[in-house]
């Protein structure tokens, strides 16, 4: 049953999470303009963006396929923080985040093309950030890594040393909750283990 799952995301981290869990999806980037949604609460924003991505790719395909769209947003002080637009914004974010906790919301939307059914849900994980120094923030921003990820940090890359602990599913912080995806598959009558590479 290889390649039944289609990942509607260009995120190498999401792909790596799936591959480490024994699933080799086909990757089709949605090309959705993420700026079209604004003013939504963080969890709802992540969910709506995931749905837009999944729907855009599902509309191009037929057959017995499963299309997964995901989007992550960091909530800090009630605000939704996506990817920072500049090194200055990334630096400012880290000055606000250090020594504090934020909630990483990841929306998941799964389209079952054969039945036309959709399962959608968001996962939330609380992320605690270290008391990083100004010099550490400057060095991290200079790598460019925080400019390409929601919340301006990674847990599976250079930013991992700046996350002291998480409450909830750590995979969700990378951008895809495996336990939630398993539940969504079951809701659509599919088995997680059937997606494992043979």
C-alpha positions, 0 to 999 in steps of 0.5 A: 500500500505504498504511496497511498498517503500524500503529504500536502506540505513542503516541510522536510521535518514533517516528511522526516517524522513520517519516514521515521515512523515507517511511512513513505508518503508522496509529497505534493506541495499545495502552493496555498497562499497562507496570508489569505487567512487572518484574525483567527484564534491560533488553533483555528488558524492552524486548522483552517490552513491545514484544510486549505492545503489538503483541499488544494492537493486533494482537488488534483488527485483521484483514486484510493488516496489519503491526502494530509495537510498540516500547518503549525502556529505558535501561540504566545500571549494569545497571538498566532505566530507563524514564520517570522518575516525577517531576521529582525522579527525573529530576534524580537520573537526570541526576546519575547519567548525566552524563559517563557512557554508558548503553545504550538498548535498544529492543524491536521486535515486528512482527505479520504478521496475514495469516500470523499470524507474528511477528518480534521483536528488540531493538536496543542503542545506547550513548549518551554523556552530556555533563558537564552542570552542575547548572543545565543539569539543573535547566533541562532537568527544568523543561521537562518533556521528560525526564519523558515519555521512557525514560532521561529524555532525548531525542536529537531534542529539547531533550536533544540537546545533552546527548548527545555521541555514540552508538555504533550506530543513532541512530534506535534512540535515538529509539525505532525502529531503521529497519535492524532494522525492514527486517530484520524485514520481510524475515524476514516476506517483506515489503519495506521499500520497499513501505511507502514512501508513493507 
